[in-house]
Amino acid sequence: MTTEIVPTGQIERRIVVIRGQKVILDADLAALYGVTTKRLNEQVKRNAARFPGDFAFELTDAEAAILRSQNATSSGTHGGRRYRPNVFTEHGAVMAASVLNTPRAVEISVYVVRAFIRLREALATHAEIAHKVAALERKMEDHDAAIGDLIEIVQRLTEPPAPGPQRRIGFNVDREEDPRT
């Protein structure tokens, strides 16, 4: 039995969705890799060609503000970050481990990739379940319509017939038209 250095669940909690991509903040990735955020970002700048836009990108001011409010981090005016954070996709996290080239970064990158994979699988499962629920809802709507039609038919059959002209029952002789007279 192998023990994880950093539980995958702990890494998964650090992964967020920004611009429709699952990413991890530079500060979180640096902490996992055992380096400072400054060192991580220095290596990314020195190796910019290895980090295209689908591997890593800088957050906008609005995105950074949203993350700051969600994570309750300090603002730049109170000793916090004074620049916008970078975020890394799954491939960017692996590339960051390769440019850092520390044993811990290489080892932890495996766990980071596993965390991204588990999240991708979970999302796929949720999408499949959502598809099945939608199909069931469509079936229920069809069944509801059919049941409504049946109830309407049964109600029409149980209503008394509308009154019409009444015919007299039995043998009726109209005296005025009797040919024997």
C-alpha positions in Angstrom: 0.0 0.0 0.0 1.4 3.4 -1.0 0.8 6.5 1.0 0.3 9.8 -0.7 2.5 12.7 0.2 -0.3 15.1 -0.4 -3.8 13.6 -0.5 -5.5 14.0 -3.9 -8.6 15.4 -2.2 -6.5 18.3 -0.7 -5.3 19.1 -4.2 -8.8 18.9 -5.7 -10.0 21.5 -3.3 -7.5 23.9 -4.7 -8.6 23.5 -8.3 -11.1 26.1 -9.5 -12.8 26.8 -12.8 -11.9 30.0 -14.5 -12.8 30.9 -18.1 -14.3 27.4 -18.4 -11.0 25.7 -17.5 -10.0 23.8 -14.4 -6.9 25.6 -13.0 -4.8 25.9 -9.9 -3.5 29.2 -8.5 0.2 29.8 -8.6 0.4 30.2 -4.8 -1.3 26.9 -4.3 0.9 25.1 -6.9 4.1 26.7 -5.4 3.1 25.5 -1.9 2.5 22.0 -3.2 5.8 22.0 -5.1 7.7 23.3 -2.0 8.9 26.6 -3.6 7.9 30.2 -3.1 5.3 31.7 -5.4 7.9 34.2 -6.5 10.3 31.4 -7.6 7.6 29.6 -9.5 6.6 32.8 -11.4 10.2 33.6 -12.1 10.7 30.2 -13.7 7.5 30.6 -15.7 8.7 34.0 -17.0 12.1 32.6 -17.9 10.5 29.7 -19.8 7.5 31.6 -21.3 7.6 29.6 -24.5 6.7 26.5 -22.5 3.5 28.1 -21.1 1.1 28.9 -23.9 -2.3 30.4 -23.0 -3.9 27.0 -22.6 -1.2 25.9 -20.1 -1.1 29.1 -17.9 -2.5 32.6 -17.9 -2.7 35.7 -15.7 -6.0 36.5 -14.1 -7.8 39.8 -14.9 -8.4 42.2 -12.0 -12.1 41.1 -11.9 -11.2 37.4 -11.7 -8.6 38.1 -9.0 -11.1 40.1 -7.0 -13.6 37.3 -7.2 -11.1 34.7 -6.0 -9.9 37.1 -3.3 -13.4 37.4 -1.9 -14.1 33.7 -2.2 -10.9 32.7 -0.5 -10.8 35.6 2.0 -7.2 36.5 1.1 -5.8 39.9 2.0 -5.9 42.7 -0.4 -2.8 44.3 -2.0 -3.2 47.3 0.4 -2.9 45.2 3.5 0.3 43.3 2.9 -1.2 40.8 0.4 -0.3 40.2 -3.3 0.4 43.3 -5.3 0.1 41.7 -8.7 -2.5 39.5 -10.4 -1.9 35.8 -9.9 -1.2 33.3 -12.6 -3.2 30.1 -12.9 -2.1 26.8 -14.4 -4.1 24.1 -16.2 -3.3 20.4 -15.8 -0.6 20.6 -18.5 0.7 23.9 -17.1 1.1 22.3 -13.7 3.2 19.5 -15.2 5.3 21.9 -17.2 5.9 24.0 -14.1 7.2 20.9 -12.3 9.6 20.3 -15.2 11.0 23.9 -15.2 11.3 23.9 -11.4 13.2 20.6 -11.6 13.1 19.8 -7.9 12.5 16.3 -6.7 9.4 17.3 -4.7 7.9 19.2 -7.7 8.4 16.2 -10.0 6.9 13.8 -7.4 3.9 16.1 -6.5 3.1 16.7 -10.2 1.9 13.1 -10.4 -0.6 13.8 -7.6 -1.7 17.1 -9.2 -2.4 15.3 -12.5 -4.4 12.6 -10.7 -6.5 15.3 -9.0 -7.3 16.9 -12.4 -8.2 13.5 -13.8 -10.5 12.7 -10.8 -12.3 16.0 -11.3 -12.6 15.4 -15.0 -14.1 12.0 -14.3 -16.5 13.4 -11.7 -17.7 16.0 -14.1 -18.2 13.4 -16.8 -20.3 11.3 -14.4 -22.3 14.4 -13.4 -22.9 15.2 -17.1 -24.1 11.6 -17.7 -26.4 11.7 -14.7 -27.8 15.1 -15.8 -28.5 13.7 -19.3 -30.3 10.7 -17.8 -32.4 12.9 -15.5 -33.3 15.1 -18.5 -34.4 12.0 -20.4 -36.6 10.9 -17.5 -38.2 14.3 -17.3 -39.1 14.2 -21.0 -40.6 10.7 -20.4 -42.5 12.0 -17.4 -43.9 14.9 -19.5 -45.0 12.4 -22.2 -46.6 10.2 -19.5 -48.3 13.2 -17.9 -49.8 14.2 -21.2 -51.0 10.7 -21.9 -52.5 10.4 -18.4 -54.2 13.8 -18.9 -55.8 12.6 -22.2 -57.0 9.4 -20.5 -58.6 11.3 -17.6 -60.4 13.6 -20.1 -61.7 10.6 -22.0 -63.0 8.9 -18.8 -64.7 12.1 -17.7 -66.5 12.4 -21.1 -67.6 8.8 -20.8 -69.0 9.2 -17.3 -71.0 12.4 -18.1 -74.7 11.9 -18.6 -75.8 12.3 -22.2 -77.1 15.6 -23.3 -80.9 15.9 -23.3 -82.3 15.7 -26.8 -85.8 15.3 -28.3 -87.7 12.7 -26.3 -89.3 9.9 -28.2 -92.3 8.2 -26.8 -91.8 4.5 -26.1 -94.3 1.9 -27.3 -96.8 1.7 -30.2 -98.0 5.1 -31.1 -100.9 5.7 -33.5 -101.4 9.2 -34.7 -105.2 9.4 -35.3 -105.1 12.1 -37.8 -103.0 10.1 -40.3 -104.9 6.8 -39.8 -105.6 5.5 -43.4 -108.7 3.5 -42.2 -110.8 6.4 -41.4 
